[in-house]
Amino acid sequence: MNRIAWLGQASVAYALHIPACCRGGYNRLSESQKEAADGLALEYLNKWLVLNRREQLTKEQACSKTEMDLY
């Protein structure tokens, strides 16, 4: 799983109190909704990275990471 996907799923689950077993809703979004969600996840990922003295990522870099690289 990449960082963008992880952040998107975690954000929705947290905000709406949705259990992890119901995380397939992303696939029901339109392409423009997916792009908007991915963009917002990337924005906040980069804010976290900057606050933690790490380099910001492009969308391609953020999506190419594996689960073990998330932390």
N, CA, C and O atoms as a Maestro MAE file, in Angstrom:
{
 s_m_m2io_version
 :::
 2.0.0
}

f_m_ct {
 s_m_title
 :::
 protein
 m_atom[284] {
  # First column is atom index #
  i_m_mmod_type
  r_m_x_coord
  r_m_y_coord
  r_m_z_coord
  i_m_residue_number
  s_m_chain_name
  s_m_pdb_residue_name
  s_m_pdb_atom_name
  i_m_atomic_number
  :::
  1 25 0.852 -1.172 0.000 1 A "MET " " N  " 7
  2 3 0.000 0.000 0.000 1 A "MET " " CA " 6
  3 2 0.900 1.237 0.000 1 A "MET " " C  " 6
  4 15 1.916 1.272 0.694 1 A "MET " " O  " 8
  5 25 0.528 2.228 -0.765 2 A "ASN " " N  " 7
  6 3 1.326 3.456 -0.803 2 A "ASN " " CA " 6
  7 2 0.838 4.470 0.239 2 A "ASN " " C  " 6
  8 15 -0.228 4.302 0.833 2 A "ASN " " O  " 8
  9 25 1.617 5.498 0.444 3 A "ARG " " N  " 7
  10 3 1.301 6.484 1.475 3 A "ARG " " CA " 6
  11 2 0.000 7.223 1.207 3 A "ARG " " C  " 6
  12 15 -0.767 7.492 2.131 3 A "ARG " " O  " 8
  13 25 -0.249 7.547 -0.045 4 A "ILE " " N  " 7
  14 3 -1.477 8.267 -0.395 4 A "ILE " " CA " 6
  15 2 -2.699 7.402 -0.080 4 A "ILE " " C  " 6
  16 15 -3.666 7.879 0.515 4 A "ILE " " O  " 8
  17 25 -2.653 6.149 -0.474 5 A "ALA " " N  " 7
  18 3 -3.774 5.239 -0.202 5 A "ALA " " CA " 6
  19 2 -3.978 5.061 1.298 5 A "ALA " " C  " 6
  20 15 -5.108 5.085 1.786 5 A "ALA " " O  " 8
  21 25 -2.882 4.883 2.022 6 A "TRP " " N  " 7
  22 3 -2.979 4.679 3.462 6 A "TRP " " CA " 6
  23 2 -3.584 5.895 4.135 6 A "TRP " " C  " 6
  24 15 -4.477 5.759 4.971 6 A "TRP " " O  " 8
  25 25 -3.116 7.074 3.786 7 A "LEU " " N  " 7
  26 3 -3.645 8.295 4.391 7 A "LEU " " CA " 6
  27 2 -5.120 8.496 4.067 7 A "LEU " " C  " 6
  28 15 -5.909 8.887 4.927 7 A "LEU " " O  " 8
  29 25 -5.477 8.228 2.831 8 A "GLY " " N  " 7
  30 3 -6.880 8.378 2.445 8 A "GLY " " CA " 6
  31 2 -7.792 7.464 3.241 8 A "GLY " " C  " 6
  32 15 -8.821 7.897 3.759 8 A "GLY " " O  " 8
  33 25 -7.412 6.198 3.336 9 A "GLN " " N  " 7
  34 3 -8.226 5.237 4.079 9 A "GLN " " CA " 6
  35 2 -8.274 5.572 5.561 9 A "GLN " " C  " 6
  36 15 -9.335 5.512 6.182 9 A "GLN " " O  " 8
  37 25 -7.135 5.920 6.121 10 A "ALA " " N  " 7
  38 3 -7.095 6.245 7.548 10 A "ALA " " CA " 6
  39 2 -7.909 7.498 7.862 10 A "ALA " " C  " 6
  40 15 -8.604 7.550 8.876 10 A "ALA " " O  " 8
  41 25 -7.824 8.509 6.994 11 A "SER " " N  " 7
  42 3 -8.552 9.758 7.227 11 A "SER " " CA " 6
  43 2 -10.054 9.548 7.203 11 A "SER " " C  " 6
  44 15 -10.772 10.041 8.073 11 A "SER " " O  " 8
  45 25 -10.519 8.826 6.222 12 A "VAL " " N  " 7
  46 3 -11.960 8.573 6.118 12 A "VAL " " CA " 6
  47 2 -12.439 7.723 7.288 12 A "VAL " " C  " 6
  48 15 -13.475 8.014 7.888 12 A "VAL " " O  " 8
  49 25 -11.696 6.686 7.611 13 A "ALA " " N  " 7
  50 3 -12.087 5.819 8.723 13 A "ALA " " CA " 6
  51 2 -12.157 6.600 10.032 13 A "ALA " " C  " 6
  52 15 -13.090 6.434 10.818 13 A "ALA " " O  " 8
  53 25 -11.171 7.441 10.251 14 A "TYR " " N  " 7
  54 3 -11.149 8.241 11.480 14 A "TYR " " CA " 6
  55 2 -12.287 9.256 11.509 14 A "TYR " " C  " 6
  56 15 -13.006 9.360 12.503 14 A "TYR " " O  " 8
  57 25 -12.448 9.997 10.427 15 A "ALA " " N  " 7
  58 3 -13.458 11.068 10.389 15 A "ALA " " CA " 6
  59 2 -14.883 10.539 10.497 15 A "ALA " " C  " 6
  60 15 -15.737 11.154 11.136 15 A "ALA " " O  " 8
  61 25 -15.129 9.404 9.873 16 A "LEU " " N  " 7
  62 3 -16.497 8.880 9.811 16 A "LEU " " CA " 6
  63 2 -16.738 7.661 10.699 16 A "LEU " " C  " 6
  64 15 -17.817 7.071 10.672 16 A "LEU " " O  " 8
  65 25 -15.722 7.286 11.490 17 A "HIS " " N  " 7
  66 3 -15.831 6.131 12.390 17 A "HIS " " CA " 6
  67 2 -16.194 4.858 11.629 17 A "HIS " " C  " 6
  68 15 -17.078 4.103 12.033 17 A "HIS " " O  " 8
  69 25 -15.498 4.642 10.532 18 A "ILE " " N  " 7
  70 3 -15.754 3.479 9.681 18 A "ILE " " CA " 6
  71 2 -14.703 2.413 9.968 18 A "ILE " " C  " 6
  72 15 -13.512 2.721 9.987 18 A "ILE " " O  " 8
  73 25 -15.117 1.163 10.191 19 A "PRO " " N  " 7
  74 3 -14.140 0.107 10.459 19 A "PRO " " CA " 6
  75 2 -13.306 -0.217 9.217 19 A "PRO " " C  " 6
  76 15 -13.738 0.017 8.088 19 A "PRO " " O  " 8
  77 25 -12.124 -0.752 9.439 20 A "ALA " " N  " 7
  78 3 -11.190 -1.059 8.353 20 A "ALA " " CA " 6
  79 2 -11.762 -2.027 7.330 20 A "ALA " " C  " 6
  80 15 -11.347 -2.006 6.172 20 A "ALA " " O  " 8
  81 25 -12.699 -2.869 7.725 21 A "CYS " " N  " 7
  82 3 -13.263 -3.846 6.789 21 A "CYS " " CA " 6
  83 2 -14.091 -3.175 5.695 21 A "CYS " " C  " 6
  84 15 -14.465 -3.832 4.724 21 A "CYS " " O  " 8
  85 25 -14.384 -1.887 5.832 22 A "CYS " " N  " 7
  86 3 -15.204 -1.154 4.869 22 A "CYS " " CA " 6
  87 2 -14.391 -0.144 4.081 22 A "CYS " " C  " 6
  88 15 -14.906 0.919 3.736 22 A "CYS " " O  " 8
  89 25 -13.138 -0.445 3.789 23 A "ARG " " N  " 7
  90 3 -12.257 0.545 3.187 23 A "ARG " " CA " 6
  91 2 -12.276 0.585 1.667 23 A "ARG " " C  " 6
  92 15 -11.433 1.266 1.083 23 A "ARG " " O  " 8
  93 25 -13.164 -0.086 1.012 24 A "GLY " " N  " 7
  94 3 -13.192 -0.134 -0.439 24 A "GLY " " CA " 6
  95 2 -13.943 1.001 -1.112 24 A "GLY " " C  " 6
  96 15 -14.144 0.954 -2.326 24 A "GLY " " O  " 8
  97 25 -14.361 2.009 -0.384 25 A "GLY " " N  " 7
  98 3 -15.151 3.091 -0.948 25 A "GLY " " CA " 6
  99 2 -14.431 3.955 -1.972 25 A "GLY " " C  " 6
  100 15 -15.079 4.588 -2.805 25 A "GLY " " O  " 8
  101 25 -13.104 3.992 -1.924 26 A "TYR " " N  " 7
  102 3 -12.326 4.788 -2.874 26 A "TYR " " CA " 6
  103 2 -12.673 4.399 -4.306 26 A "TYR " " C  " 6
  104 15 -12.750 5.257 -5.186 26 A "TYR " " O  " 8
  105 25 -12.877 3.135 -4.535 27 A "ASN " " N  " 7
  106 3 -13.178 2.651 -5.885 27 A "ASN " " CA " 6
  107 2 -14.541 3.099 -6.390 27 A "ASN " " C  " 6
  108 15 -14.839 2.961 -7.576 27 A "ASN " " O  " 8
  109 25 -15.359 3.627 -5.514 28 A "ARG " " N  " 7
  110 3 -16.677 4.133 -5.917 28 A "ARG " " CA " 6
  111 2 -16.641 5.611 -6.298 28 A "ARG " " C  " 6
  112 15 -17.634 6.150 -6.787 28 A "ARG " " O  " 8
  113 25 -15.501 6.267 -6.075 29 A "LEU " " N  " 7
  114 3 -15.375 7.680 -6.419 29 A "LEU " " CA " 6
  115 2 -15.167 7.855 -7.917 29 A "LEU " " C  " 6
  116 15 -14.666 6.954 -8.591 29 A "LEU " " O  " 8
  117 25 -15.551 9.014 -8.432 30 A "SER " " N  " 7
  118 3 -15.260 9.339 -9.826 30 A "SER " " CA " 6
  119 2 -13.773 9.639 -9.939 30 A "SER " " C  " 6
  120 15 -13.098 9.811 -8.924 30 A "SER " " O  " 8
  121 25 -13.259 9.702 -11.152 31 A "GLU " " N  " 7
  122 3 -11.837 9.988 -11.345 31 A "GLU " " CA " 6
  123 2 -11.466 11.361 -10.776 31 A "GLU " " C  " 6
  124 15 -10.403 11.521 -10.176 31 A "GLU " " O  " 8
  125 25 -12.339 12.342 -10.963 32 A "SER " " N  " 7
  126 3 -12.028 13.677 -10.424 32 A "SER " " CA " 6
  127 2 -12.054 13.674 -8.896 32 A "SER " " C  " 6
  128 15 -11.257 14.373 -8.270 32 A "SER " " O  " 8
  129 25 -12.946 12.906 -8.292 33 A "GLN " " N  " 7
  130 3 -12.979 12.797 -6.839 33 A "GLN " " CA " 6
  131 2 -11.727 12.084 -6.322 33 A "GLN " " C  " 6
  132 15 -11.182 12.463 -5.285 33 A "GLN " " O  " 8
  133 25 -11.273 11.062 -7.033 34 A "LYS " " N  " 7
  134 3 -10.047 10.355 -6.655 34 A "LYS " " CA " 6
  135 2 -8.847 11.293 -6.727 34 A "LYS " " C  " 6
  136 15 -8.006 11.295 -5.828 34 A "LYS " " O  " 8
  137 25 -8.765 12.088 -7.789 35 A "GLU " " N  " 7
  138 3 -7.662 13.041 -7.930 35 A "GLU " " CA " 6
  139 2 -7.674 14.064 -6.798 35 A "GLU " " C  " 6
  140 15 -6.623 14.406 -6.256 35 A "GLU " " O  " 8
  141 25 -8.856 14.552 -6.441 36 A "ALA " " N  " 7
  142 3 -8.969 15.529 -5.353 36 A "ALA " " CA " 6
  143 2 -8.565 14.901 -4.021 36 A "ALA " " C  " 6
  144 15 -7.847 15.519 -3.235 36 A "ALA " " O  " 8
  145 25 -9.022 13.685 -3.766 37 A "ALA " " N  " 7
  146 3 -8.685 12.997 -2.518 37 A "ALA " " CA " 6
  147 2 -7.183 12.723 -2.436 37 A "ALA " " C  " 6
  148 15 -6.565 12.925 -1.390 37 A "ALA " " O  " 8
  149 25 -6.607 12.267 -3.535 38 A "ASP " " N  " 7
  150 3 -5.171 11.995 -3.567 38 A "ASP " " CA " 6
  151 2 -4.359 13.268 -3.373 38 A "ASP " " C  " 6
  152 15 -3.336 13.258 -2.688 38 A "ASP " " O  " 8
  153 25 -4.807 14.352 -3.969 39 A "GLY " " N  " 7
  154 3 -4.115 15.628 -3.825 39 A "GLY " " CA " 6
  155 2 -4.129 16.126 -2.391 39 A "GLY " " C  " 6
  156 15 -3.124 16.633 -1.893 39 A "GLY " " O  " 8
  157 25 -5.257 15.982 -1.735 40 A "LEU " " N  " 7
  158 3 -5.368 16.410 -0.341 40 A "LEU " " CA " 6
  159 2 -4.504 15.533 0.563 40 A "LEU " " C  " 6
  160 15 -3.841 16.034 1.471 40 A "LEU " " O  " 8
  161 25 -4.512 14.234 0.313 41 A "ALA " " N  " 7
  162 3 -3.666 13.332 1.104 41 A "ALA " " CA " 6
  163 2 -2.192 13.692 0.926 41 A "ALA " " C  " 6
  164 15 -1.438 13.706 1.899 41 A "ALA " " O  " 8
  165 25 -1.778 13.981 -0.304 42 A "LEU " " N  " 7
  166 3 -0.389 14.352 -0.560 42 A "LEU " " CA " 6
  167 2 -0.035 15.664 0.136 42 A "LEU " " C  " 6
  168 15 1.055 15.800 0.691 42 A "LEU " " O  " 8
  169 25 -0.945 16.617 0.107 43 A "GLU " " N  " 7
  170 3 -0.704 17.901 0.773 43 A "GLU " " CA " 6
  171 2 -0.423 17.705 2.253 43 A "GLU " " C  " 6
  172 15 0.533 18.272 2.783 43 A "GLU " " O  " 8
  173 25 -1.244 16.909 2.926 44 A "TYR " " N  " 7
  174 3 -1.064 16.718 4.359 44 A "TYR " " CA " 6
  175 2 0.085 15.776 4.684 44 A "TYR " " C  " 6
  176 15 0.698 15.903 5.744 44 A "TYR " " O  " 8
  177 25 0.387 14.847 3.811 45 A "LEU " " N  " 7
  178 3 1.585 14.031 3.979 45 A "LEU " " CA " 6
  179 2 2.818 14.928 3.969 45 A "LEU " " C  " 6
  180 15 3.696 14.796 4.821 45 A "LEU " " O  " 8
  181 25 2.878 15.832 3.010 46 A "ASN " " N  " 7
  182 3 4.031 16.724 2.916 46 A "ASN " " CA " 6
  183 2 4.112 17.687 4.099 46 A "ASN " " C  " 6
  184 15 5.212 18.021 4.539 46 A "ASN " " O  " 8
  185 25 2.986 18.133 4.614 47 A "LYS " " N  " 7
  186 3 3.008 18.969 5.813 47 A "LYS " " CA " 6
  187 2 3.613 18.194 6.980 47 A "LYS " " C  " 6
  188 15 4.419 18.739 7.734 47 A "LYS " " O  " 8
  189 25 3.232 16.936 7.133 48 A "TRP " " N  " 7
  190 3 3.785 16.105 8.196 48 A "TRP " " CA " 6
  191 2 5.280 15.886 7.995 48 A "TRP " " C  " 6
  192 15 6.059 15.963 8.945 48 A "TRP " " O  " 8
  193 25 5.672 15.613 6.761 49 A "LEU " " N  " 7
  194 3 7.085 15.386 6.474 49 A "LEU " " CA " 6
  195 2 7.924 16.616 6.824 49 A "LEU " " C  " 6
  196 15 8.988 16.485 7.429 49 A "LEU " " O  " 8
  197 25 7.457 17.802 6.451 50 A "VAL " " N  " 7
  198 3 8.184 19.035 6.744 50 A "VAL " " CA " 6
  199 2 8.296 19.237 8.254 50 A "VAL " " C  " 6
  200 15 9.366 19.583 8.758 50 A "VAL " " O  " 8
  201 25 7.202 19.025 8.973 51 A "LEU " " N  " 7
  202 3 7.227 19.178 10.427 51 A "LEU " " CA " 6
  203 2 8.197 18.200 11.092 51 A "LEU " " C  " 6
  204 15 8.703 18.463 12.183 51 A "LEU " " O  " 8
  205 25 8.448 17.089 10.437 52 A "ASN " " N  " 7
  206 3 9.343 16.073 10.981 52 A "ASN " " CA " 6
  207 2 10.701 16.058 10.285 52 A "ASN " " C  " 6
  208 15 11.422 15.060 10.307 52 A "ASN " " O  " 8
  209 25 11.029 17.200 9.664 53 A "ARG " " N  " 7
  210 3 12.333 17.419 9.025 53 A "ARG " " CA " 6
  211 2 12.684 16.351 7.994 53 A "ARG " " C  " 6
  212 15 13.795 15.822 7.972 53 A "ARG " " O  " 8
  213 25 11.727 16.057 7.160 54 A "ARG " " N  " 7
  214 3 11.943 15.115 6.061 54 A "ARG " " CA " 6
  215 2 11.627 15.817 4.750 54 A "ARG " " C  " 6
  216 15 10.952 16.846 4.728 54 A "ARG " " O  " 8
  217 25 12.115 15.254 3.675 55 A "GLU " " N  " 7
  218 3 11.878 15.845 2.355 55 A "GLU " " CA " 6
  219 2 10.440 15.619 1.904 55 A "GLU " " C  " 6
  220 15 9.848 14.567 2.142 55 A "GLU " " O  " 8
  221 25 9.896 16.650 1.238 56 A "GLN " " N  " 7
  222 3 8.572 16.505 0.653 56 A "GLN " " CA " 6
  223 2 8.645 15.522 -0.517 56 A "GLN " " C  " 6
  224 15 9.707 15.303 -1.100 56 A "GLN " " O  " 8
  225 25 7.503 14.941 -0.842 57 A "LEU " " N  " 7
  226 3 7.423 13.951 -1.909 57 A "LEU " " CA " 6
  227 2 6.513 14.420 -3.034 57 A "LEU " " C  " 6
  228 15 5.583 15.196 -2.815 57 A "LEU " " O  " 8
  229 25 6.790 13.944 -4.230 58 A "THR " " N  " 7
  230 3 5.853 14.110 -5.335 58 A "THR " " CA " 6
  231 2 4.813 13.001 -5.223 58 A "THR " " C  " 6
  232 15 4.979 12.065 -4.441 58 A "THR " " O  " 8
  233 25 3.758 13.103 -5.992 59 A "LYS " " N  " 7
  234 3 2.739 12.058 -5.969 59 A "LYS " " CA " 6
  235 2 3.331 10.716 -6.377 59 A "LYS " " C  " 6
  236 15 3.003 9.683 -5.792 59 A "LYS " " O  " 8
  237 25 4.200 10.731 -7.376 60 A "GLU " " N  " 7
  238 3 4.815 9.484 -7.845 60 A "GLU " " CA " 6
  239 2 5.664 8.844 -6.748 60 A "GLU " " C  " 6
  240 15 5.634 7.628 -6.560 60 A "GLU " " O  " 8
  241 25 6.414 9.664 -6.034 61 A "GLN " " N  " 7
  242 3 7.237 9.142 -4.949 61 A "GLN " " CA " 6
  243 2 6.379 8.590 -3.815 61 A "GLN " " C  " 6
  244 15 6.682 7.532 -3.262 61 A "GLN " " O  " 8
  245 25 5.324 9.295 -3.474 62 A "ALA " " N  " 7
  246 3 4.465 8.867 -2.376 62 A "ALA " " CA " 6
  247 2 3.721 7.582 -2.719 62 A "ALA " " C  " 6
  248 15 3.477 6.753 -1.842 62 A "ALA " " O  " 8
  249 25 3.365 7.416 -3.963 63 A "CYS " " N  " 7
  250 3 2.612 6.231 -4.379 63 A "CYS " " CA " 6
  251 2 3.494 5.021 -4.623 63 A "CYS " " C  " 6
  252 15 2.988 3.907 -4.752 63 A "CYS " " O  " 8
  253 25 4.799 5.217 -4.690 64 A "SER " " N  " 7
  254 3 5.676 4.085 -4.978 64 A "SER " " CA " 6
  255 2 6.199 3.408 -3.720 64 A "SER " " C  " 6
  256 15 6.913 2.409 -3.810 64 A "SER " " O  " 8
  257 25 5.861 3.928 -2.564 65 A "LYS " " N  " 7
  258 3 6.368 3.366 -1.313 65 A "LYS " " CA " 6
  259 2 5.594 2.111 -0.928 65 A "LYS " " C  " 6
  260 15 4.417 1.954 -1.250 65 A "LYS " " O  " 8
  261 25 6.279 1.246 -0.245 66 A "THR " " N  " 7
  262 3 5.638 0.040 0.273 66 A "THR " " CA " 6
  263 2 5.208 0.286 1.710 66 A "THR " " C  " 6
  264 15 5.572 1.301 2.303 66 A "THR " " O  " 8
  265 25 4.447 -0.625 2.266 67 A "GLU " " N  " 7
  266 3 3.941 -0.469 3.630 67 A "GLU " " CA " 6
  267 2 5.073 -0.304 4.631 67 A "GLU " " C  " 6
  268 15 4.950 0.477 5.574 67 A "GLU " " O  " 8
  269 25 6.169 -1.020 4.447 68 A "MET " " N  " 7
  270 3 7.264 -0.910 5.414 68 A "MET " " CA " 6
  271 2 7.950 0.458 5.351 68 A "MET " " C  " 6
  272 15 8.646 0.833 6.294 68 A "MET " " O  " 8
  273 25 7.769 1.202 4.275 69 A "ASP " " N  " 7
  274 3 8.365 2.520 4.145 69 A "ASP " " CA " 6
  275 2 7.448 3.640 4.637 69 A "ASP " " C  " 6
  276 15 7.828 4.809 4.576 69 A "ASP " " O  " 8
  277 25 6.266 3.313 5.115 70 A "LEU " " N  " 7
  278 3 5.323 4.337 5.522 70 A "LEU " " CA " 6
  279 2 5.789 5.122 6.730 70 A "LEU " " C  " 6
  280 15 5.438 6.293 6.875 70 A "LEU " " O  " 8
  281 25 6.558 4.515 7.586 71 A "TYR " " N  " 7
  282 3 6.896 5.145 8.863 71 A "TYR " " CA " 6
  283 2 8.304 5.641 8.896 71 A "TYR " " C  " 6
  284 15 8.739 6.197 9.905 71 A "TYR " " O  " 8
  :::
 }
 m_bond[283] {
  # First column is bond index #
  i_m_from
  i_m_to
  i_m_order
  :::
  1 1 2 1
  2 2 3 1
  3 3 4 2
  4 3 5 1
  5 5 6 1
  6 6 7 1
  7 7 8 2
  8 7 9 1
  9 9 10 1
  10 10 11 1
  11 11 12 2
  12 11 13 1
  13 13 14 1
  14 14 15 1
  15 15 16 2
  16 15 17 1
  17 17 18 1
  18 18 19 1
  19 19 20 2
  20 19 21 1
  21 21 22 1
  22 22 23 1
  23 23 24 2
  24 23 25 1
  25 25 26 1
  26 26 27 1
  27 27 28 2
  28 27 29 1
  29 29 30 1
  30 30 31 1
  31 31 32 2
  32 31 33 1
  33 33 34 1
  34 34 35 1
  35 35 36 2
  36 35 37 1
  37 37 38 1
  38 38 39 1
  39 39 40 2
  40 39 41 1
  41 41 42 1
  42 42 43 1
  43 43 44 2
  44 43 45 1
  45 45 46 1
  46 46 47 1
  47 47 48 2
  48 47 49 1
  49 49 50 1
  50 50 51 1
  51 51 52 2
  52 51 53 1
  53 53 54 1
  54 54 55 1
  55 55 56 2
  56 55 57 1
  57 57 58 1
  58 58 59 1
  59 59 60 2
  60 59 61 1
  61 61 62 1
  62 62 63 1
  63 63 64 2
  64 63 65 1
  65 65 66 1
  66 66 67 1
  67 67 68 2
  68 67 69 1
  69 69 70 1
  70 70 71 1
  71 71 72 2
  72 71 73 1
  73 73 74 1
  74 74 75 1
  75 75 76 2
  76 75 77 1
  77 77 78 1
  78 78 79 1
  79 79 80 2
  80 79 81 1
  81 81 82 1
  82 82 83 1
  83 83 84 2
  84 83 85 1
  85 85 86 1
  86 86 87 1
  87 87 88 2
  88 87 89 1
  89 89 90 1
  90 90 91 1
  91 91 92 2
  92 91 93 1
  93 93 94 1
  94 94 95 1
  95 95 96 2
  96 95 97 1
  97 97 98 1
  98 98 99 1
  99 99 100 2
  100 99 101 1
  101 101 102 1
  102 102 103 1
  103 103 104 2
  104 103 105 1
  105 105 106 1
  106 106 107 1
  107 107 108 2
  108 107 109 1
  109 109 110 1
  110 110 111 1
  111 111 112 2
  112 111 113 1
  113 113 114 1
  114 114 115 1
  115 115 116 2
  116 115 117 1
  117 117 118 1
  118 118 119 1
  119 119 120 2
  120 119 121 1
  121 121 122 1
  122 122 123 1
  123 123 124 2
  124 123 125 1
  125 125 126 1
  126 126 127 1
  127 127 128 2
  128 127 129 1
  129 129 130 1
  130 130 131 1
  131 131 132 2
  132 131 133 1
  133 133 134 1
  134 134 135 1
  135 135 136 2
  136 135 137 1
  137 137 138 1
  138 138 139 1
  139 139 140 2
  140 139 141 1
  141 141 142 1
  142 142 143 1
  143 143 144 2
  144 143 145 1
  145 145 146 1
  146 146 147 1
  147 147 148 2
  148 147 149 1
  149 149 150 1
  150 150 151 1
  151 151 152 2
  152 151 153 1
  153 153 154 1
  154 154 155 1
  155 155 156 2
  156 155 157 1
  157 157 158 1
  158 158 159 1
  159 159 160 2
  160 159 161 1
  161 161 162 1
  162 162 163 1
  163 163 164 2
  164 163 165 1
  165 165 166 1
  166 166 167 1
  167 167 168 2
  168 167 169 1
  169 169 170 1
  170 170 171 1
  171 171 172 2
  172 171 173 1
  173 173 174 1
  174 174 175 1
  175 175 176 2
  176 175 177 1
  177 177 178 1
  178 178 179 1
  179 179 180 2
  180 179 181 1
  181 181 182 1
  182 182 183 1
  183 183 184 2
  184 183 185 1
  185 185 186 1
  186 186 187 1
  187 187 188 2
  188 187 189 1
  189 189 190 1
  190 190 191 1
  191 191 192 2
  192 191 193 1
  193 193 194 1
  194 194 195 1
  195 195 196 2
  196 195 197 1
  197 197 198 1
  198 198 199 1
  199 199 200 2
  200 199 201 1
  201 201 202 1
  202 202 203 1
  203 203 204 2
  204 203 205 1
  205 205 206 1
  206 206 207 1
  207 207 208 2
  208 207 209 1
  209 209 210 1
  210 210 211 1
  211 211 212 2
  212 211 213 1
  213 213 214 1
  214 214 215 1
  215 215 216 2
  216 215 217 1
  217 217 218 1
  218 218 219 1
  219 219 220 2
  220 219 221 1
  221 221 222 1
  222 222 223 1
  223 223 224 2
  224 223 225 1
  225 225 226 1
  226 226 227 1
  227 227 228 2
  228 227 229 1
  229 229 230 1
  230 230 231 1
  231 231 232 2
  232 231 233 1
  233 233 234 1
  234 234 235 1
  235 235 236 2
  236 235 237 1
  237 237 238 1
  238 238 239 1
  239 239 240 2
  240 239 241 1
  241 241 242 1
  242 242 243 1
  243 243 244 2
  244 243 245 1
  245 245 246 1
  246 246 247 1
  247 247 248 2
  248 247 249 1
  249 249 250 1
  250 250 251 1
  251 251 252 2
  252 251 253 1
  253 253 254 1
  254 254 255 1
  255 255 256 2
  256 255 257 1
  257 257 258 1
  258 258 259 1
  259 259 260 2
  260 259 261 1
  261 261 262 1
  262 262 263 1
  263 263 264 2
  264 263 265 1
  265 265 266 1
  266 266 267 1
  267 267 268 2
  268 267 269 1
  269 269 270 1
  270 270 271 1
  271 271 272 2
  272 271 273 1
  273 273 274 1
  274 274 275 1
  275 275 276 2
  276 275 277 1
  277 277 278 1
  278 278 279 1
  279 279 280 2
  280 279 281 1
  281 281 282 1
  282 282 283 1
  283 283 284 2
  :::
 }
}
